Amino acid sequence: MIKEPKRNDPCWCGSGVKFKKCHRARDVQPKENAWDAVDANRKAFSVKKCCAHDVGLGACQGSVIKAHTVSKGPNLSKIAKNGHVMQYVASIPEMKKNGGKLIAKKLGINDASIFHGFCGGHDRDLFSCIENEEFSGRPDQCLAVAYRTMSRELYGKDASAHLRETLRGADKGLTAFDQFIIQNMLDGFNEGNEAARREFKHTHDALTSALVAKRFEDISSIIFEFDAPLPFMFAGAWSPFTDIHGRELQKGHPDELLEQIFVSSFAGKSSAMICISWRSVENAPGQIIAGQLKELPDSRLASICLQFAMKHIENVFFNPDWFQYLDRKHKEHLNKLAADTIYELGGVPSVSLKMELDFQLPPSARSFEVHPRHSNVVEASPVQSP
């Protein structure tokens, strides 16, 4: 147990404040209003800034808008019912309402998958190739998707930077032991968030440079195509520590800049695609994972991709009818995957994928690798699924 500091010593929690003005007699201090932290978080995720400002992609035009990382018209509208989709919502009010559980709720597609991350001009110019054209896996489309996805992830990490200080008083009225546990958890969250910010900023800078120079070869991708629609849509990126079988890919040392994997799904008129992308570097974790997915049976690919996305990203949306009629076993597994990192304050996900769990999704019809060159020429080599 921590030895209590003297009154004028720096507090043991690392706040930089004297002990007498911080954790002294913390156990008898009145508890803080949890809604204050909720409000601070809401404000942090509403900050308007264009991720493409002053980076060589042209001047900003117009005000910052609500940008969608999963396109509303081409994708979300295809799985919506009466303009609504289902999503797991990780918020204190919702979890309190549901007895501490993380569950999915309906939301309108106008408010789904949005962040205030691009001005109107950049959002239009950079992403027209995926907003106004059907996704076909062209190199320019894959790079645009990766850039928008990474912009959203970096925006989220920047917005979460306030949580350590905002929640520093969350242990008021608790025992000394509970105070230590909470402060330790917050330290761990902050350390992980800051490491992710460094990594994501490094990757975001690299993708920005690729966009400016139109170096489409900086991103490699495998596209999985389905001859029938999928009842979900997702877009996200993360730094994978393990592959789909749980084997280690990256260690995450303090001085290590981790590589990310980018995943997105797209709806066609009567089909769907899932795009797995990674930076074109040697032994990229994304390339390893994409290769493992390609080796899966056609009938199970969509089920594993869904679980994989649920385990690592929050930006997953469902058709309400499909989600409602899932049986208990399938829904409980999705609940566990969605809650995995929430309850661990951003820790490494630990819930395993269930390879045998069949969500009765359309089989993969084919896959193809995208081979961009030093030009705008599109080269896509078909790869037959096993």
Residue pairs with C-beta under 8 A, 6 or more apart in sequence:
1 176
1 177
1 180
2 12
2 176
2 180
4 19
5 11
5 12
5 19
6 19
7 18
7 19
7 20
7 24
8 18
8 19
8 20
9 18
9 19
10 16
10 17
10 18
10 19
11 17
11 18
11 19
11 21
11 22
11 23
12 19
12 23
13 22
13 23
13 168
13 179
13 183
14 183
14 187
15 22
15 168
23 179
26 171
26 172
26 173
26 174
26 176
26 179
27 173
27 174
27 175
27 176
27 179
28 173
29 172
29 173
30 172
30 173
31 172
31 173
32 169
32 170
32 172
34 92
34 170
35 92
36 166
37 92
37 163
37 166
37 167
37 170
38 91
38 92
38 93
40 162
40 166
41 159
41 162
41 163
41 166
44 159
44 160
44 161
44 162
45 115
45 156
45 159
46 116
47 116
47 159
48 63
48 64
48 116
49 64
49 116
49 117
49 155
50 60
50 64
50 117
50 118
50 119
50 122
51 117
51 118
51 122
51 151
51 154
51 155
51 204
52 58
52 60
52 118
52 119
52 122
52 126
52 151
52 208
53 60
53 119
53 122
55 208
55 212
56 208
56 209
56 212
57 122
57 126
57 208
57 211
57 212
58 121
58 122
58 125
59 121
60 119
60 121
60 122
61 119
61 120
61 121
61 122
62 119
62 120
62 121
63 119
63 120
64 116
64 117
64 118
64 119
64 120
65 116
65 118
65 119
65 120
65 123
66 110
66 114
66 115
66 116
67 114
67 115
67 116
67 117
67 118
67 123
67 148
67 152
68 76
68 112
68 113
68 114
69 113
69 114
69 115
69 148
69 149
69 152
69 235
69 236
69 315
70 76
70 112
70 113
70 233
70 234
70 235
70 264
70 265
70 315
70 317
71 130
71 131
72 109
72 110
72 112
72 113
73 131
74 130
74 131
74 134
74 135
74 266
74 267
75 233
75 265
75 266
75 267
76 85
76 109
76 112
76 113
76 233
76 317
77 83
77 109
78 229
78 233
78 267
79 85
79 229
79 230
79 231
79 232
79 233
79 267
79 317
79 318
79 319
80 109
80 319
80 320
81 319
81 320
81 321
83 108
83 109
83 110
84 106
84 107
84 108
84 109
84 320
85 106
85 107
85 109
85 112
85 233
85 317
85 318
85 319
85 320
86 104
86 105
86 106
86 107
86 317
86 318
86 319
86 320
86 323
87 104
87 105
87 107
87 112
87 314
87 316
87 317
87 318
88 102
88 103
88 104
88 105
88 314
88 316
88 334
88 335
88 338
88 339
89 102
89 104
89 105
89 107
90 102
90 314
90 338
90 342
94 102
94 103
94 105
95 101
95 102
101 335
101 339
102 335
102 338
102 339
102 342
103 335
104 318
104 323
104 334
104 338
106 320
112 317
113 235
113 315
113 317
115 152
115 155
115 156
117 151
117 152
117 155
118 126
118 151
124 131
126 144
126 147
126 148
126 211
127 144
127 148
129 138
129 140
129 141
129 144
130 141
130 144
130 145
130 148
130 266
133 141
134 268
134 269
135 141
135 145
135 266
135 268
135 273
135 275
136 380
137 221
137 223
137 273
137 275
137 368
137 370
137 380
138 370
138 378
138 380
139 216
139 217
139 219
139 221
139 370
139 372
139 378
139 379
140 214
140 216
140 376
142 216
142 219
142 221
142 275
142 277
142 370
142 372
143 207
143 210
143 211
143 216
143 218
143 219
144 211
145 235
145 262
145 264
145 275
145 277
146 207
146 219
146 237
146 262
146 277
147 204
147 207
147 208
147 210
147 211
148 235
149 235
149 236
149 237
149 262
149 264
150 200
150 203
150 204
150 207
150 237
150 260
150 262
151 204
152 235
152 236
152 315
153 200
153 236
153 237
153 238
153 260
154 197
154 200
154 201
154 204
157 193
157 196
157 197
157 200
158 197
160 193
160 346
161 193
161 194
161 197
163 186
163 189
163 190
163 193
164 186
164 187
164 189
164 190
167 182
167 186
168 183
168 186
170 182
170 186
171 178
171 179
171 182
171 183
174 182
185 345
186 345
188 345
188 346
188 347
189 345
189 346
192 346
192 347
193 346
195 252
195 254
196 239
198 257
199 239
199 257
199 258
199 260
200 237
200 260
202 257
203 259
203 260
203 279
206 218
206 279
207 218
207 219
207 279
209 215
209 218
210 216
210 218
210 219
214 376
215 374
216 372
216 373
216 376
217 280
217 372
217 373
217 374
218 279
218 280
219 262
219 277
219 278
219 279
219 280
219 372
220 277
220 278
220 279
220 280
220 284
220 286
220 287
220 369
220 370
220 372
221 275
221 276
221 277
221 278
221 290
221 369
221 370
222 275
222 276
222 290
222 291
222 293
222 294
222 367
222 368
222 369
222 370
222 383
223 273
223 274
223 275
223 276
223 367
223 368
223 369
223 370
223 380
224 273
224 274
224 275
224 276
224 293
224 294
224 301
224 305
224 364
224 366
224 367
225 271
225 272
225 273
225 364
225 365
225 366
225 367
225 368
226 271
226 272
226 273
226 274
226 302
226 362
226 363
226 364
226 365
227 270
227 271
227 362
227 365
228 270
228 271
228 272
228 362
229 267
229 268
229 270
229 271
229 272
229 362
230 265
230 267
230 272
230 274
230 302
230 361
230 362
231 318
231 319
231 322
231 323
231 361
232 265
232 306
232 316
232 317
232 318
232 319
232 322
233 265
233 266
233 267
233 316
233 317
234 263
234 264
234 265
234 309
234 313
234 315
234 316
234 317
235 263
235 264
235 265
235 313
235 315
236 262
236 263
236 264
236 309
236 312
236 313
236 314
236 315
236 316
237 260
237 261
237 262
237 263
237 313
238 260
238 261
238 312
238 313
239 250
239 252
239 258
239 259
239 260
239 261
239 285
240 249
240 250
240 260
240 261
240 285
240 286
240 289
240 312
241 248
241 249
241 250
241 251
241 252
241 348
242 248
242 249
243 249
243 285
243 288
243 289
243 292
244 289
244 292
244 293
244 304
244 308
244 353
245 292
246 352
249 285
249 288
249 289
250 256
250 258
250 259
250 285
252 258
259 278
259 279
259 281
259 284
259 285
259 286
260 278
260 279
260 286
261 276
261 277
261 278
261 285
261 286
261 289
261 290
262 275
262 276
262 277
262 278
262 286
263 274
263 275
263 276
263 277
263 305
263 308
263 309
263 313
264 274
264 275
264 277
265 272
265 273
265 274
265 275
265 305
265 309
266 272
266 273
266 274
266 275
271 365
272 362
274 302
274 305
276 286
276 289
276 290
276 293
277 286
278 284
278 285
278 286
278 287
278 290
279 286
293 301
293 304
293 305
293 308
294 367
294 383
294 385
294 386
295 386
296 304
296 386
297 386
298 363
298 364
298 365
298 385
298 386
299 358
299 363
300 355
300 358
301 363
301 364
301 385
302 359
302 361
302 362
302 363
302 364
303 357
303 358
303 359
303 361
304 353
304 355
306 316
306 359
306 361
307 333
307 334
307 337
307 353
307 354
307 357
308 353
309 316
310 316
310 334
310 337
310 338
311 337
311 340
311 349
311 351
311 353
312 341
312 349
314 338
316 338
323 331
326 334
326 359
329 357
330 357
330 359
333 354
333 357
336 351
337 349
337 351
340 349
340 350
340 351
341 347
341 348
341 349
344 350
364 385
365 385
366 382
366 383
366 384
366 385
367 382
367 383
367 384
367 385
368 380
368 381
368 382
368 383
369 380
369 381
369 383
370 379
370 380
371 379
371 380
371 381
372 378
372 379
373 379
